[in-house]
Amino acid sequence: MYFAALLARTEDGWEASDTELDDVETLADLADLAREASPDEDTVLVLIEQEEGWFGVVRVDGEDDPRIYVSDAAAAARSSYGEILLTDELLGREPGDDGTDLDALDLDGTEDGEPEDGADGDGPDAGSAESAVPHAPVGDAGILEDLGVGEKELRSMTEDALGRIADALGASEVLETVR
């Protein structure tokens, strides 16, 4: 089960709104959605959580590029919402490098020849994009440092991470209104 919300910082504190990500296909779409939540170009946090799987935080400050943190990249890679956050830059890849060897594909899309080293082609070393994604946090762990959530604390969060983040920001009541 997924949960996604926007937390926008205003003069009066944090305002929360739940958000539907069905129409969001790219990080740019997500950043635009966040910017719409704060016409004054204040800080907006997009909080995404897959229950017992992973969580992500996207921070948008005005027109600056979004900053991203994902708690478990491999788990997020198996999610359509996670794929939005896992940009090539975030994963340290060249744009378009999904971990597959395009030269090994024949024109009909099949692999040319047998898998190397006796591999069956189905294991974690099959050259898939998922195999290139670590089972670890990725992104800017200092994303919330100036808001009271340090890197070490963010990296240690697992259960109810979004609740703990909102609590540290003083926004737990407004987040609970949209949960």
PyMOL commands that place a pseudoatom at each C-alpha (Angstrom):
pseudoatom trace, name=CA, resn=MET, resi=1, chain=A, elem=C, hetatm=0, pos=[0.000, 0.000, 0.000]
pseudoatom trace, name=CA, resn=TYR, resi=2, chain=A, elem=C, hetatm=0, pos=[1.296, 3.431, -0.935]
pseudoatom trace, name=CA, resn=PHE, resi=3, chain=A, elem=C, hetatm=0, pos=[0.908, 6.796, 0.716]
pseudoatom trace, name=CA, resn=ALA, resi=4, chain=A, elem=C, hetatm=0, pos=[1.953, 10.103, -0.813]
pseudoatom trace, name=CA, resn=ALA, resi=5, chain=A, elem=C, hetatm=0, pos=[1.582, 13.603, 0.585]
pseudoatom trace, name=CA, resn=LEU, resi=6, chain=A, elem=C, hetatm=0, pos=[2.876, 17.100, 0.050]
pseudoatom trace, name=CA, resn=LEU, resi=7, chain=A, elem=C, hetatm=0, pos=[4.096, 19.181, 2.975]
pseudoatom trace, name=CA, resn=ALA, resi=8, chain=A, elem=C, hetatm=0, pos=[4.430, 22.855, 2.085]
pseudoatom trace, name=CA, resn=ARG, resi=9, chain=A, elem=C, hetatm=0, pos=[6.148, 25.243, 4.473]
pseudoatom trace, name=CA, resn=THR, resi=10, chain=A, elem=C, hetatm=0, pos=[4.319, 28.539, 4.873]
pseudoatom trace, name=CA, resn=GLU, resi=11, chain=A, elem=C, hetatm=0, pos=[4.574, 31.565, 7.151]
pseudoatom trace, name=CA, resn=ASP, resi=12, chain=A, elem=C, hetatm=0, pos=[2.049, 29.840, 9.429]
pseudoatom trace, name=CA, resn=GLY, resi=13, chain=A, elem=C, hetatm=0, pos=[3.831, 26.485, 9.561]
pseudoatom trace, name=CA, resn=TRP, resi=14, chain=A, elem=C, hetatm=0, pos=[3.395, 23.350, 7.476]
pseudoatom trace, name=CA, resn=GLU, resi=15, chain=A, elem=C, hetatm=0, pos=[0.372, 22.608, 5.316]
pseudoatom trace, name=CA, resn=ALA, resi=16, chain=A, elem=C, hetatm=0, pos=[-0.293, 19.077, 4.152]
pseudoatom trace, name=CA, resn=SER, resi=17, chain=A, elem=C, hetatm=0, pos=[-2.212, 17.745, 1.206]
pseudoatom trace, name=CA, resn=ASP, resi=18, chain=A, elem=C, hetatm=0, pos=[-2.543, 14.225, -0.034]
pseudoatom trace, name=CA, resn=THR, resi=19, chain=A, elem=C, hetatm=0, pos=[-1.561, 13.769, -3.603]
pseudoatom trace, name=CA, resn=GLU, resi=20, chain=A, elem=C, hetatm=0, pos=[-2.430, 11.377, -6.346]
pseudoatom trace, name=CA, resn=LEU, resi=21, chain=A, elem=C, hetatm=0, pos=[0.623, 10.262, -8.317]
pseudoatom trace, name=CA, resn=ASP, resi=22, chain=A, elem=C, hetatm=0, pos=[-1.218, 8.400, -11.072]
pseudoatom trace, name=CA, resn=ASP, resi=23, chain=A, elem=C, hetatm=0, pos=[-0.645, 11.214, -13.584]
pseudoatom trace, name=CA, resn=VAL, resi=24, chain=A, elem=C, hetatm=0, pos=[2.986, 11.784, -12.550]
pseudoatom trace, name=CA, resn=GLU, resi=25, chain=A, elem=C, hetatm=0, pos=[5.394, 10.096, -14.942]
pseudoatom trace, name=CA, resn=THR, resi=26, chain=A, elem=C, hetatm=0, pos=[8.692, 11.908, -14.362]
pseudoatom trace, name=CA, resn=LEU, resi=27, chain=A, elem=C, hetatm=0, pos=[10.615, 13.684, -11.647]
pseudoatom trace, name=CA, resn=ALA, resi=28, chain=A, elem=C, hetatm=0, pos=[9.913, 16.958, -13.499]
pseudoatom trace, name=CA, resn=ASP, resi=29, chain=A, elem=C, hetatm=0, pos=[6.162, 16.262, -13.247]
pseudoatom trace, name=CA, resn=LEU, resi=30, chain=A, elem=C, hetatm=0, pos=[6.549, 15.595, -9.532]
pseudoatom trace, name=CA, resn=ALA, resi=31, chain=A, elem=C, hetatm=0, pos=[8.559, 18.797, -9.022]
pseudoatom trace, name=CA, resn=ASP, resi=32, chain=A, elem=C, hetatm=0, pos=[5.905, 20.789, -10.908]
pseudoatom trace, name=CA, resn=LEU, resi=33, chain=A, elem=C, hetatm=0, pos=[3.202, 19.281, -8.697]
pseudoatom trace, name=CA, resn=ALA, resi=34, chain=A, elem=C, hetatm=0, pos=[5.181, 20.302, -5.615]
pseudoatom trace, name=CA, resn=ARG, resi=35, chain=A, elem=C, hetatm=0, pos=[5.723, 23.840, -6.914]
pseudoatom trace, name=CA, resn=GLU, resi=36, chain=A, elem=C, hetatm=0, pos=[1.975, 24.208, -7.475]
pseudoatom trace, name=CA, resn=ALA, resi=37, chain=A, elem=C, hetatm=0, pos=[1.459, 23.489, -3.758]
pseudoatom trace, name=CA, resn=SER, resi=38, chain=A, elem=C, hetatm=0, pos=[3.469, 26.583, -2.811]
pseudoatom trace, name=CA, resn=PRO, resi=39, chain=A, elem=C, hetatm=0, pos=[2.863, 29.665, -4.941]
pseudoatom trace, name=CA, resn=ASP, resi=40, chain=A, elem=C, hetatm=0, pos=[5.323, 31.618, -2.759]
pseudoatom trace, name=CA, resn=GLU, resi=41, chain=A, elem=C, hetatm=0, pos=[8.194, 29.289, -3.739]
pseudoatom trace, name=CA, resn=ASP, resi=42, chain=A, elem=C, hetatm=0, pos=[8.596, 28.034, -0.180]
pseudoatom trace, name=CA, resn=THR, resi=43, chain=A, elem=C, hetatm=0, pos=[9.983, 24.602, 0.630]
pseudoatom trace, name=CA, resn=VAL, resi=44, chain=A, elem=C, hetatm=0, pos=[7.750, 21.701, -0.365]
pseudoatom trace, name=CA, resn=LEU, resi=45, chain=A, elem=C, hetatm=0, pos=[8.400, 18.103, 0.617]
pseudoatom trace, name=CA, resn=VAL, resi=46, chain=A, elem=C, hetatm=0, pos=[6.907, 15.218, -1.317]
pseudoatom trace, name=CA, resn=LEU, resi=47, chain=A, elem=C, hetatm=0, pos=[6.703, 12.216, 0.987]
pseudoatom trace, name=CA, resn=ILE, resi=48, chain=A, elem=C, hetatm=0, pos=[6.139, 8.790, -0.562]
pseudoatom trace, name=CA, resn=GLU, resi=49, chain=A, elem=C, hetatm=0, pos=[5.957, 5.532, 1.332]
pseudoatom trace, name=CA, resn=GLN, resi=50, chain=A, elem=C, hetatm=0, pos=[5.332, 1.934, 0.434]
pseudoatom trace, name=CA, resn=GLU, resi=51, chain=A, elem=C, hetatm=0, pos=[4.264, 0.204, 3.595]
pseudoatom trace, name=CA, resn=GLU, resi=52, chain=A, elem=C, hetatm=0, pos=[7.090, -1.992, 4.949]
pseudoatom trace, name=CA, resn=GLY, resi=53, chain=A, elem=C, hetatm=0, pos=[9.096, -1.461, 1.767]
pseudoatom trace, name=CA, resn=TRP, resi=54, chain=A, elem=C, hetatm=0, pos=[10.690, 1.927, 1.272]
pseudoatom trace, name=CA, resn=PHE, resi=55, chain=A, elem=C, hetatm=0, pos=[10.136, 5.642, 1.592]
pseudoatom trace, name=CA, resn=GLY, resi=56, chain=A, elem=C, hetatm=0, pos=[11.253, 8.623, -0.403]
pseudoatom trace, name=CA, resn=VAL, resi=57, chain=A, elem=C, hetatm=0, pos=[11.540, 12.348, 0.195]
pseudoatom trace, name=CA, resn=VAL, resi=58, chain=A, elem=C, hetatm=0, pos=[11.696, 14.886, -2.594]
pseudoatom trace, name=CA, resn=ARG, resi=59, chain=A, elem=C, hetatm=0, pos=[12.476, 18.444, -1.577]
pseudoatom trace, name=CA, resn=VAL, resi=60, chain=A, elem=C, hetatm=0, pos=[11.625, 21.321, -3.877]
pseudoatom trace, name=CA, resn=ASP, resi=61, chain=A, elem=C, hetatm=0, pos=[12.807, 24.818, -2.945]
pseudoatom trace, name=CA, resn=GLY, resi=62, chain=A, elem=C, hetatm=0, pos=[11.382, 27.282, -5.465]
pseudoatom trace, name=CA, resn=GLU, resi=63, chain=A, elem=C, hetatm=0, pos=[12.855, 26.783, -8.916]
pseudoatom trace, name=CA, resn=ASP, resi=64, chain=A, elem=C, hetatm=0, pos=[15.924, 24.869, -7.652]
pseudoatom trace, name=CA, resn=ASP, resi=65, chain=A, elem=C, hetatm=0, pos=[16.425, 21.316, -8.858]
pseudoatom trace, name=CA, resn=PRO, resi=66, chain=A, elem=C, hetatm=0, pos=[14.619, 18.802, -6.641]
pseudoatom trace, name=CA, resn=ARG, resi=67, chain=A, elem=C, hetatm=0, pos=[16.678, 17.009, -4.013]
pseudoatom trace, name=CA, resn=ILE, resi=68, chain=A, elem=C, hetatm=0, pos=[15.886, 13.333, -3.486]
pseudoatom trace, name=CA, resn=TYR, resi=69, chain=A, elem=C, hetatm=0, pos=[16.394, 10.685, -0.837]
pseudoatom trace, name=CA, resn=VAL, resi=70, chain=A, elem=C, hetatm=0, pos=[15.204, 7.073, -1.182]
pseudoatom trace, name=CA, resn=SER, resi=71, chain=A, elem=C, hetatm=0, pos=[15.561, 4.641, 1.735]
pseudoatom trace, name=CA, resn=ASP, resi=72, chain=A, elem=C, hetatm=0, pos=[16.009, 1.461, -0.347]
pseudoatom trace, name=CA, resn=ALA, resi=73, chain=A, elem=C, hetatm=0, pos=[16.746, 1.915, -4.025]
pseudoatom trace, name=CA, resn=ALA, resi=74, chain=A, elem=C, hetatm=0, pos=[16.227, -1.731, -5.011]
pseudoatom trace, name=CA, resn=ALA, resi=75, chain=A, elem=C, hetatm=0, pos=[12.817, -1.890, -3.334]
pseudoatom trace, name=CA, resn=ALA, resi=76, chain=A, elem=C, hetatm=0, pos=[11.833, 1.425, -4.915]
pseudoatom trace, name=CA, resn=ALA, resi=77, chain=A, elem=C, hetatm=0, pos=[12.993, 0.215, -8.345]
pseudoatom trace, name=CA, resn=ARG, resi=78, chain=A, elem=C, hetatm=0, pos=[10.241, -2.406, -8.239]
pseudoatom trace, name=CA, resn=SER, resi=79, chain=A, elem=C, hetatm=0, pos=[7.634, 0.334, -7.789]
pseudoatom trace, name=CA, resn=SER, resi=80, chain=A, elem=C, hetatm=0, pos=[6.228, 2.637, -10.433]
pseudoatom trace, name=CA, resn=TYR, resi=81, chain=A, elem=C, hetatm=0, pos=[6.397, 5.515, -7.930]
pseudoatom trace, name=CA, resn=GLY, resi=82, chain=A, elem=C, hetatm=0, pos=[9.946, 4.628, -6.977]
pseudoatom trace, name=CA, resn=GLU, resi=83, chain=A, elem=C, hetatm=0, pos=[11.018, 4.593, -10.601]
pseudoatom trace, name=CA, resn=ILE, resi=84, chain=A, elem=C, hetatm=0, pos=[10.024, 8.260, -10.807]
pseudoatom trace, name=CA, resn=LEU, resi=85, chain=A, elem=C, hetatm=0, pos=[12.562, 9.096, -8.093]
pseudoatom trace, name=CA, resn=LEU, resi=86, chain=A, elem=C, hetatm=0, pos=[15.407, 6.838, -9.219]
pseudoatom trace, name=CA, resn=THR, resi=87, chain=A, elem=C, hetatm=0, pos=[16.951, 9.021, -11.875]
pseudoatom trace, name=CA, resn=ASP, resi=88, chain=A, elem=C, hetatm=0, pos=[20.145, 8.037, -13.677]
pseudoatom trace, name=CA, resn=GLU, resi=89, chain=A, elem=C, hetatm=0, pos=[21.945, 10.845, -11.858]
pseudoatom trace, name=CA, resn=LEU, resi=90, chain=A, elem=C, hetatm=0, pos=[20.747, 9.609, -8.463]
pseudoatom trace, name=CA, resn=LEU, resi=91, chain=A, elem=C, hetatm=0, pos=[21.986, 6.097, -9.255]
pseudoatom trace, name=CA, resn=GLY, resi=92, chain=A, elem=C, hetatm=0, pos=[25.316, 7.334, -10.650]
pseudoatom trace, name=CA, resn=ARG, resi=93, chain=A, elem=C, hetatm=0, pos=[24.603, 6.143, -14.191]
pseudoatom trace, name=CA, resn=GLU, resi=94, chain=A, elem=C, hetatm=0, pos=[24.973, 7.821, -17.526]
pseudoatom trace, name=CA, resn=PRO, resi=95, chain=A, elem=C, hetatm=0, pos=[21.583, 8.916, -18.916]
pseudoatom trace, name=CA, resn=GLY, resi=96, chain=A, elem=C, hetatm=0, pos=[19.943, 6.009, -20.710]
pseudoatom trace, name=CA, resn=ASP, resi=97, chain=A, elem=C, hetatm=0, pos=[22.298, 3.422, -19.161]
pseudoatom trace, name=CA, resn=ASP, resi=98, chain=A, elem=C, hetatm=0, pos=[19.850, 0.960, -17.661]
pseudoatom trace, name=CA, resn=GLY, resi=99, chain=A, elem=C, hetatm=0, pos=[22.446, -1.713, -17.062]
pseudoatom trace, name=CA, resn=THR, resi=100, chain=A, elem=C, hetatm=0, pos=[21.688, -3.741, -20.181]
pseudoatom trace, name=CA, resn=ASP, resi=101, chain=A, elem=C, hetatm=0, pos=[24.090, -4.330, -23.018]
pseudoatom trace, name=CA, resn=LEU, resi=102, chain=A, elem=C, hetatm=0, pos=[22.233, -3.144, -26.123]
pseudoatom trace, name=CA, resn=ASP, resi=103, chain=A, elem=C, hetatm=0, pos=[24.981, -4.473, -28.408]
pseudoatom trace, name=CA, resn=ALA, resi=104, chain=A, elem=C, hetatm=0, pos=[24.148, -8.006, -27.257]
pseudoatom trace, name=CA, resn=LEU, resi=105, chain=A, elem=C, hetatm=0, pos=[20.582, -7.681, -28.535]
pseudoatom trace, name=CA, resn=ASP, resi=106, chain=A, elem=C, hetatm=0, pos=[19.660, -8.914, -31.981]
pseudoatom trace, name=CA, resn=LEU, resi=107, chain=A, elem=C, hetatm=0, pos=[17.264, -6.835, -34.096]
pseudoatom trace, name=CA, resn=ASP, resi=108, chain=A, elem=C, hetatm=0, pos=[14.333, -8.967, -32.963]
pseudoatom trace, name=CA, resn=GLY, resi=109, chain=A, elem=C, hetatm=0, pos=[15.140, -8.107, -29.309]
pseudoatom trace, name=CA, resn=THR, resi=110, chain=A, elem=C, hetatm=0, pos=[16.572, -11.488, -28.374]
pseudoatom trace, name=CA, resn=GLU, resi=111, chain=A, elem=C, hetatm=0, pos=[19.988, -11.986, -26.872]
pseudoatom trace, name=CA, resn=ASP, resi=112, chain=A, elem=C, hetatm=0, pos=[22.720, -12.971, -29.286]
pseudoatom trace, name=CA, resn=GLY, resi=113, chain=A, elem=C, hetatm=0, pos=[24.436, -16.113, -28.056]
pseudoatom trace, name=CA, resn=GLU, resi=114, chain=A, elem=C, hetatm=0, pos=[24.511, -17.864, -24.708]
pseudoatom trace, name=CA, resn=PRO, resi=115, chain=A, elem=C, hetatm=0, pos=[24.766, -16.074, -21.336]
pseudoatom trace, name=CA, resn=GLU, resi=116, chain=A, elem=C, hetatm=0, pos=[28.355, -15.603, -20.248]
pseudoatom trace, name=CA, resn=ASP, resi=117, chain=A, elem=C, hetatm=0, pos=[30.026, -17.703, -17.546]
pseudoatom trace, name=CA, resn=GLY, resi=118, chain=A, elem=C, hetatm=0, pos=[27.270, -20.296, -17.543]
pseudoatom trace, name=CA, resn=ALA, resi=119, chain=A, elem=C, hetatm=0, pos=[24.766, -17.900, -15.983]
pseudoatom trace, name=CA, resn=ASP, resi=120, chain=A, elem=C, hetatm=0, pos=[21.147, -18.743, -16.667]
pseudoatom trace, name=CA, resn=GLY, resi=121, chain=A, elem=C, hetatm=0, pos=[20.245, -15.132, -17.383]
pseudoatom trace, name=CA, resn=ASP, resi=122, chain=A, elem=C, hetatm=0, pos=[17.632, -15.010, -14.640]
pseudoatom trace, name=CA, resn=GLY, resi=123, chain=A, elem=C, hetatm=0, pos=[19.744, -14.251, -11.563]
pseudoatom trace, name=CA, resn=PRO, resi=124, chain=A, elem=C, hetatm=0, pos=[20.805, -10.984, -10.030]
pseudoatom trace, name=CA, resn=ASP, resi=125, chain=A, elem=C, hetatm=0, pos=[23.720, -10.701, -12.461]
pseudoatom trace, name=CA, resn=ALA, resi=126, chain=A, elem=C, hetatm=0, pos=[21.498, -10.924, -15.522]
pseudoatom trace, name=CA, resn=GLY, resi=127, chain=A, elem=C, hetatm=0, pos=[22.351, -7.358, -16.526]
pseudoatom trace, name=CA, resn=SER, resi=128, chain=A, elem=C, hetatm=0, pos=[18.956, -5.932, -15.689]
pseudoatom trace, name=CA, resn=ALA, resi=129, chain=A, elem=C, hetatm=0, pos=[18.425, -2.395, -14.498]
pseudoatom trace, name=CA, resn=GLU, resi=130, chain=A, elem=C, hetatm=0, pos=[17.279, -3.743, -11.133]
pseudoatom trace, name=CA, resn=SER, resi=131, chain=A, elem=C, hetatm=0, pos=[20.570, -5.573, -10.577]
pseudoatom trace, name=CA, resn=ALA, resi=132, chain=A, elem=C, hetatm=0, pos=[22.432, -2.266, -10.913]
pseudoatom trace, name=CA, resn=VAL, resi=133, chain=A, elem=C, hetatm=0, pos=[20.331, -0.711, -8.148]
pseudoatom trace, name=CA, resn=PRO, resi=134, chain=A, elem=C, hetatm=0, pos=[21.674, -1.125, -4.594]
pseudoatom trace, name=CA, resn=HIS, resi=135, chain=A, elem=C, hetatm=0, pos=[19.681, -2.470, -1.649]
pseudoatom trace, name=CA, resn=ALA, resi=136, chain=A, elem=C, hetatm=0, pos=[20.644, 0.679, 0.203]
pseudoatom trace, name=CA, resn=PRO, resi=137, chain=A, elem=C, hetatm=0, pos=[19.670, 4.300, 0.615]
pseudoatom trace, name=CA, resn=VAL, resi=138, chain=A, elem=C, hetatm=0, pos=[20.483, 6.619, -2.278]
pseudoatom trace, name=CA, resn=GLY, resi=139, chain=A, elem=C, hetatm=0, pos=[20.346, 10.342, -2.725]
pseudoatom trace, name=CA, resn=ASP, resi=140, chain=A, elem=C, hetatm=0, pos=[20.866, 13.322, -0.482]
pseudoatom trace, name=CA, resn=ALA, resi=141, chain=A, elem=C, hetatm=0, pos=[20.744, 12.091, 3.115]
pseudoatom trace, name=CA, resn=GLY, resi=142, chain=A, elem=C, hetatm=0, pos=[21.216, 15.706, 4.251]
pseudoatom trace, name=CA, resn=ILE, resi=143, chain=A, elem=C, hetatm=0, pos=[17.983, 16.712, 2.544]
pseudoatom trace, name=CA, resn=LEU, resi=144, chain=A, elem=C, hetatm=0, pos=[16.280, 17.552, 5.858]
pseudoatom trace, name=CA, resn=GLU, resi=145, chain=A, elem=C, hetatm=0, pos=[19.330, 18.608, 7.886]
pseudoatom trace, name=CA, resn=ASP, resi=146, chain=A, elem=C, hetatm=0, pos=[18.293, 22.269, 8.135]
pseudoatom trace, name=CA, resn=LEU, resi=147, chain=A, elem=C, hetatm=0, pos=[14.767, 21.184, 9.125]
pseudoatom trace, name=CA, resn=GLY, resi=148, chain=A, elem=C, hetatm=0, pos=[15.907, 19.132, 12.126]
pseudoatom trace, name=CA, resn=VAL, resi=149, chain=A, elem=C, hetatm=0, pos=[16.396, 15.630, 10.684]
pseudoatom trace, name=CA, resn=GLY, resi=150, chain=A, elem=C, hetatm=0, pos=[20.069, 14.733, 10.355]
pseudoatom trace, name=CA, resn=GLU, resi=151, chain=A, elem=C, hetatm=0, pos=[21.644, 12.290, 7.918]
pseudoatom trace, name=CA, resn=LYS, resi=152, chain=A, elem=C, hetatm=0, pos=[22.241, 9.588, 10.500]
pseudoatom trace, name=CA, resn=GLU, resi=153, chain=A, elem=C, hetatm=0, pos=[18.677, 9.804, 11.788]
pseudoatom trace, name=CA, resn=LEU, resi=154, chain=A, elem=C, hetatm=0, pos=[17.199, 9.723, 8.280]
pseudoatom trace, name=CA, resn=ARG, resi=155, chain=A, elem=C, hetatm=0, pos=[19.281, 6.695, 7.284]
pseudoatom trace, name=CA, resn=SER, resi=156, chain=A, elem=C, hetatm=0, pos=[18.191, 4.809, 10.411]
pseudoatom trace, name=CA, resn=MET, resi=157, chain=A, elem=C, hetatm=0, pos=[14.463, 5.261, 9.783]
pseudoatom trace, name=CA, resn=THR, resi=158, chain=A, elem=C, hetatm=0, pos=[12.450, 2.225, 8.782]
pseudoatom trace, name=CA, resn=GLU, resi=159, chain=A, elem=C, hetatm=0, pos=[8.970, 1.858, 10.264]
pseudoatom trace, name=CA, resn=ASP, resi=160, chain=A, elem=C, hetatm=0, pos=[6.709, 4.916, 10.148]
pseudoatom trace, name=CA, resn=ALA, resi=161, chain=A, elem=C, hetatm=0, pos=[9.502, 7.018, 8.674]
pseudoatom trace, name=CA, resn=LEU, resi=162, chain=A, elem=C, hetatm=0, pos=[7.120, 9.641, 7.315]
pseudoatom trace, name=CA, resn=GLY, resi=163, chain=A, elem=C, hetatm=0, pos=[5.482, 10.007, 10.709]
pseudoatom trace, name=CA, resn=ARG, resi=164, chain=A, elem=C, hetatm=0, pos=[8.863, 10.424, 12.362]
pseudoatom trace, name=CA, resn=ILE, resi=165, chain=A, elem=C, hetatm=0, pos=[9.916, 13.003, 9.767]
pseudoatom trace, name=CA, resn=ALA, resi=166, chain=A, elem=C, hetatm=0, pos=[6.670, 14.946, 10.192]
pseudoatom trace, name=CA, resn=ASP, resi=167, chain=A, elem=C, hetatm=0, pos=[7.081, 14.809, 13.970]
pseudoatom trace, name=CA, resn=ALA, resi=168, chain=A, elem=C, hetatm=0, pos=[10.603, 16.254, 13.741]
pseudoatom trace, name=CA, resn=LEU, resi=169, chain=A, elem=C, hetatm=0, pos=[9.290, 19.032, 11.475]
pseudoatom trace, name=CA, resn=GLY, resi=170, chain=A, elem=C, hetatm=0, pos=[6.418, 19.806, 13.837]
pseudoatom trace, name=CA, resn=ALA, resi=171, chain=A, elem=C, hetatm=0, pos=[3.978, 18.735, 11.131]
pseudoatom trace, name=CA, resn=SER, resi=172, chain=A, elem=C, hetatm=0, pos=[2.676, 15.432, 12.444]
pseudoatom trace, name=CA, resn=GLU, resi=173, chain=A, elem=C, hetatm=0, pos=[-0.860, 16.718, 13.066]
pseudoatom trace, name=CA, resn=VAL, resi=174, chain=A, elem=C, hetatm=0, pos=[-1.231, 18.147, 9.559]
pseudoatom trace, name=CA, resn=LEU, resi=175, chain=A, elem=C, hetatm=0, pos=[0.201, 14.981, 7.998]
pseudoatom trace, name=CA, resn=GLU, resi=176, chain=A, elem=C, hetatm=0, pos=[-2.229, 12.817, 9.945]
pseudoatom trace, name=CA, resn=THR, resi=177, chain=A, elem=C, hetatm=0, pos=[-5.151, 14.836, 8.546]
pseudoatom trace, name=CA, resn=VAL, resi=178, chain=A, elem=C, hetatm=0, pos=[-4.339, 13.593, 5.042]
pseudoatom trace, name=CA, resn=ARG, resi=179, chain=A, elem=C, hetatm=0, pos=[-3.384, 10.007, 5.926]
for i in range(1, 179): cmd.bond("trace and resi %d" % i, "trace and resi %d" % (i + 1))
show_as sticks, trace
zoom trace
